[in-house]
């Protein structure tokens, strides 16, 4: 696929291996396009290949075969993008086209089998390890999550995949399976499950050719409420994360206060991250980009450059002549736990507090204004100290 002038004009390259057999040469001759969507959590990553069957000589592959994919550029080489299992094929025409859809091979069938069991007086780590062991997976769970106590947990006619998704939702965590390992890590922290920081990606307007910023009304909900029952009591009680003016109620009723508060905090974090979202398409595709990386983006609007962004979905679109990467980003929250404990009534604030990401070290620091007895905590993680200072000053003047 490389042109003679590839050094001056890099061309997109790929490698496709089916059940251990390299078929790149055959694919390149017939390639219409490759689409790869890298999702966060247990939602399966999807790979779509479209091949021309103009001469009718293409064989339709059987379902269940394994496809491995590499993407890259002629000047920088290939990056491995994972292994996928074919689960859907389609032949259409005219012109005759063979479409192949495959999903990430790491999602074992056993994870989708419904089970009946329960746990009492265990930790979240105990449950995750039991699920991993029962599916023949290694396990890596973030220490901050592993020690969370669970008074009682039921798995009633529910698959392991659904239970993992439910536990992730309750604890604002990401459950995913990669390379035979079940990973369970905090959402939005941009770290590996063992706590090591993931790379930060700095982008400029010159890197992209499309963007779309959406800012939602963060005041539509001021907090989240979850209900629970205490042991030996029929009285329904509530646990609240955020302010109490306009609460979003969770439908599930929890067995204890700690579980209810964790669920309320997790949903409050998700709502806060969704107050600003950004879609950005890179003109030159980046095969190294994955969900959960952090981003800074300069050169479009000051509002975009002011905050740190977090990757939620990454989509790669590849043809013989072009390779682009589309990012779905959301506003990153500060890692400080106190951001979850917003319980101040509007109008009672004595100051303002914001966090920013140090551009050199990646560490997070505070900027304040006024008395910090009852500060209003700004929810964005700002991209620089100056951005945080401007935001704090603006909010302090408004208060």
N, C-alpha and C positions, 0 to 999 in steps of 0.2 A: 504493500500500500504506500510505501514511502516514495516520494518523488526525488529526482536527481538534486533538486535545490532544497532538500529537506533541512540542510543546515541553516539556510536563510529563512525558510518557511516551514516550520515543523508541521508534520502531518499526523493525524490521529492514527493510532495503531491498536490492534487488539489481538488476543489469543483466546481460542475456544477449544476446550478439551471435553470430549464426551466419553464417559466410562473409560477414562485413561487414554483415549486415542485423540491425538491432536488433529483437528479438522479445520484449522485456521485457513489454510489455503483454499479449501472448498467453500468455506463461509464467505471469505472476502470477495470471491468472484460473483456471488449471488446476493450479497448483503444489501438489504433495503434499509434496515435500521436495527439498533439495539437500544432498549430502554431498561434501565435498572433503577429501582426505587429502594432506598435504604431507609427502613423505618425504625422508630425508637420502640424498644420493648418487645413484647411477644408477638406483635403484628408481623407476619412473615414478610421478609424482603422478597420482592418479585423481579424476575428477569423475563423480558419479552424479546424474542428474536423474530424478525421478519425477513424471509428469504424469497428471492424470485425463483419461481418454478416455470419459467417461460418455455422450457423444452420438455417439461414433464418427467424429468429424470430424477427429481428429488424423492427420496424415500421418507415417508412420514414416520418419525421416531416413535417407539413405544413409550407409553407412560411409565414412569419409574426410573428412567435412565438419569444418570448424574451429569450435570453440565458445570464445568469450572470456567470462570471468566477472568481475564486480565484486561485492563484498559490502560491507555497511556498515550505518549507522544513520541515521535521519532527521535527527538533530541534529548528526552529524559528517561525513556524506557517505560516498562510496564509495571503496573501495580495490581496485585492479586485482589480480586473483588469478591471472592467467596465461591462456595459450592451450592448448587441448586438442583432440585429434583423436578423433572418434567411431570406436570400433572394435567396439562391441557394442550391439545393441538387443534389447529383449524386450517383447512385448505379452502381457499376462495378464489374466484376469478370471474370474468377475465379483467385484467391480466392475472394469471395464476400466481398466487402467493401462498406460501406456507408460513403460518404463524405458530410459534412455539412459546408456551408460557411455563415457567418453572418457579418454584418457591424455595426459600432457604432450606437446605437439607437438614439443618440442625434441629428442626422442630419434629421430634420423634412422634410416632403414632401413639405411643403410650401416654404422652402428655394430654392427648385428647380423649382418653378413656375415662368415662365417668366412674367415680368412686364414692363409697360411703365410709366415713371415719371421723373421729373427733380427737381433740387434744385438750388436756387440762393442765394448768400450771406449768407451761413450757415457755421457752423464748421463741421469738420469731426465727432466730437462727436454727433452732431445733426443727421447726416445721420445714424450712427451706432445705435443710440437709436431708430430711426424710424423703421429700419429693425428689430431690436429685438422685439419691441412692436408689429409689424405686424405679427410676428411668435410666439407670446406668450412666449417669452424668457425674462429672466432677463438679465441685461447687466452690464458688468464691462469693462471699457476702461481706458487705462493708461492716466493719466493727461497730459503727454507730447504730446499725440496724439489727445486728445479730443479737444484741443483749436486750432488746425490747421485750418485756414480759407480756405474755398472753394468758389471761385467766382461763379462757375457754375459746375453742375454735371448732366449728363444725364444717365438714365437707359432705354435704348432703346431695347425692346425685349430681355431682359437679366434677368436671375434669380438672386435672392438675394444672393445665394451662389457664383455665378460668380462675382457679383458686389463686394462682400466682398473680394474675392480673388484678384480682380483687385485693390481695394483700398489698400489691404495689400501689393501688389507688388509695387504700387506707393510710399508707405510710409515706405517700409521695415518693415512691421508689420506682425504679425501672427493673423489671425482670426480663431477661433475655437469655438465649442460648447461643453461644458462639464456640465453634471448634470443640464441641463435646463437653462444654462447661456451662453450667447454669450460673449466671451472674445476677446478683441482686444488689443494687446500688442506689443511693439517693438520686432523685431526679433533679436536674438543674444545677448540680454541683460541678459539672465539667471535670470529674475525676474518674479514675479507674476504680473498680470495686475495692481494691486494696488501698485507695486513698491518694495515689499519685496523680498529679495534675495532668490533664490532657493539654495538647498544644493550643495556643491562642493564635487565631488567624487574623491578620491585618489586611483589609481589602480597601481599594480605592475605586472611584468612579470608573477609572480606566480599565478595571478588571471585568466590568459587567456591561451588558447592553440593555437590561430591563430591570426595573425595580417597582415595588408596590408597597407603600407604607399604610398600615391601618392602625389607627388609635381608637380604642374603645373607651366608653365612659366608665372610669374606674369606680365611680360613685353609685353605679347601678346596684351593687351590693356593697355593704359596709363590713360584712363579716359572714361567717358560716356557723350554723348551729347543728349539733348532733345530739340525739337523745340516747339515754341509757337507763338501765335499771340497776340499782344496787342489790347486792346479795341479800336474800331474805326480805326484800321490800317490793311492794307492788307500785310504789310511787315512781312515775317517770320523771327523770331529771335531765338537765341539759348542760352541755359543754359548748363553749363559744370561743371561736378564734376570730379576732377582728373586732370592730365596733358593733354596737347593738342597734343602730338606727334602722337598717334594712337588711335583714338576715336571709341568707339562703339556707333552707332546711334540708338536711340529708334524710332520705327516706328510710334507710336502714336504722334499726334500733340496736344499740350495742349492749354488751353484757357487763361493762364496767366503765368507770369514768376515764381511765387512761386510754382505752381503745376509742372511746367517743372523741376525746380531745385530739388524739393522733389523726383521726379521720377528718375532723373539722380543720385542723391545721393543714393537712395535705390538700384539701379542696381549696382552702384560702390561698395557699401558695399557687395552685394552678390558676385561680382567678387572677391573681396579681401578675403572673407571668404573661397572661393573655391580654393585658391592658394595651400592649403595643406589639404588633406583629409586622414582619418585613419579609417580603418575597424578593429574592435577588437571583438573577441568572448570570452566570459567568460566561463571557464570550469564549474563553478558553477553558475547557473542562479541567477539573482538578480531581483525579481519582483518589487522592489521599484524604478527601473530606468525608467525614462521617457524622452522624448525629451526636449531640452532646458536646461538640467543640464550642468554644466561645469565639466571638468575632467582634472586630471593630471595623466600621465602614465610614470613610471620610470622602468628602468631595461632592456629596449630593445635597443634603440639607443639614443644618446645624442640629436639628432635633434628632436626626439619625446618628450623627457623629457623637452626640453627647452621651449616649448610653452604650453599655455592653450588651451584645446579642448572644443568644444561645440557640444552637442548631436543633431543630426538632425532626425534620425530614430532609433527605438529600436525594435528588433524582438526577441520573446521568442519561443523556441522550446522545447516541453515537451513530454516525454514518461514515461512509468512506471519505467524505470531504469535510465533515464538521464534527466537533465533540464539545458539547456544552454541559454545564452542571447547574441545576436549579436548587436554591436553598430556601427552606422555609424556616424563618428565624422568629424567636420570641424574646421579649425583654427578660434579661437575666436578673434574678433577685440577688441581693447580698447573701452571703453564706451565714451571716450572724443569725443565731436562733431567735434573738429578740424581735426580729421582723415579724415573727409569727404571733407575737403576744400583743398585737395592737388591740387594746381594749379601752382606749380613751374616748370619752364622749367629745364630739365636735365642739369646739369653742373652749375647751379646757386646756389647750396646749400652752405650755410655758416656753417652748423653744422649738427648734427644728433640727433634725439629724438626718444625714445622708451618708452613704458609703460610696467609695470609688475604688477602681482597680488601678494599682500602680503600674504604669506602662512598662517599667523596667523589670520589676520583680514579680509582678502578677499578684502580689498580696493585696488584701483589702484593708482600707483605712477609713476613719470617720472624719466628717466635717460637720461642725455644729454652729448654731447661732442661738442666742438666748439662754435661758435657764433650762437645764437638762433634767429637771425634776419630772416633768411630764412632756417630753418632746413629741412632736409629730415626726414620724419616721417616713421618709420618702422611700418608695419601694424599688425604684430602678437602681441597678448597680451602674454608676456613672463611669464613663470611659477614661476620665482623667480627674485630677484634683480640681482643675479650673472649672470643669463642667459641673462637678458637685458643688463647688463654692457658688457658682452662679445660680444653680437650682435652689440652694439653701437660702441665699440672699433674696431671691425672688419670692419664695414661699414665706420667709420671715416678714418681708414687707407686707405681703398680703394679709398675714395674720395680725 
